[in-house]
Structures are given as C-alpha cells and as structure tokens.
Amino acid sequence: MIFRGHLLPYSWLYNSNSYLILSIIIPILSLIVGLNFANYFLVTMMIVLEIIFSILLSFENKKILKN
C-alpha cells in the first residue's frame, strides 16, 4: 500500500492523471484483495496493474510529445 501511496505527489509534479488515479485505487484494491484472497492473487493483481500503469504513462508521454 505504501508503494503506491507515495506516488500521489507526483501527480501534481508531472500533471499526470495516471499517477493520481492509480495512486488512490491501487492501495484500496491491495487492502481489499490482501485481506480476502491468497497472496499469489495479490501479487498477480499488482503485476497486471503495474503493466497497465506503464502503458498509461507511455500514452501520456506520447501525448505530451505531440504537443
């Protein structure tokens, strides 16, 4: 949970919606999944969310470069 929570200030620094949204959603999902499911499910969810986060950031960077 701390892993994502500390990225919230970067949403303002980089003016990034991906940082803002995922830094709020991931800790909440981690808490819910971590309490209710096995550890391997939490790890799998985090890997998938990190891949999604990377893709979203690459789209934001491409958008910035076009402007």
Contacts in CASP RR format, 6 or more apart in sequence:
PFRMAT RR
TARGET T0000
AUTHOR 0000-0000-0000
METHOD contacts of the structure
MODEL  1
MIFRGHLLPYSWLYNSNSYLILSIIIPILSLIVGLNFANYFLVTMMIVLE
IIFSILLSFENKKILKN
1 26 0 8 1.000
1 27 0 8 1.000
1 30 0 8 1.000
1 31 0 8 1.000
2 27 0 8 1.000
3 26 0 8 1.000
4 22 0 8 1.000
4 23 0 8 1.000
4 26 0 8 1.000
4 27 0 8 1.000
4 30 0 8 1.000
5 23 0 8 1.000
5 26 0 8 1.000
5 27 0 8 1.000
6 23 0 8 1.000
7 19 0 8 1.000
7 22 0 8 1.000
7 23 0 8 1.000
8 19 0 8 1.000
8 20 0 8 1.000
8 23 0 8 1.000
8 24 0 8 1.000
10 16 0 8 1.000
10 19 0 8 1.000
10 23 0 8 1.000
11 17 0 8 1.000
11 19 0 8 1.000
11 20 0 8 1.000
11 23 0 8 1.000
16 57 0 8 1.000
16 60 0 8 1.000
17 60 0 8 1.000
18 53 0 8 1.000
18 56 0 8 1.000
18 57 0 8 1.000
18 60 0 8 1.000
22 49 0 8 1.000
22 52 0 8 1.000
22 53 0 8 1.000
22 56 0 8 1.000
26 46 0 8 1.000
26 49 0 8 1.000
29 45 0 8 1.000
29 49 0 8 1.000
30 42 0 8 1.000
30 45 0 8 1.000
30 46 0 8 1.000
33 41 0 8 1.000
33 42 0 8 1.000
33 45 0 8 1.000
34 41 0 8 1.000
34 42 0 8 1.000
END
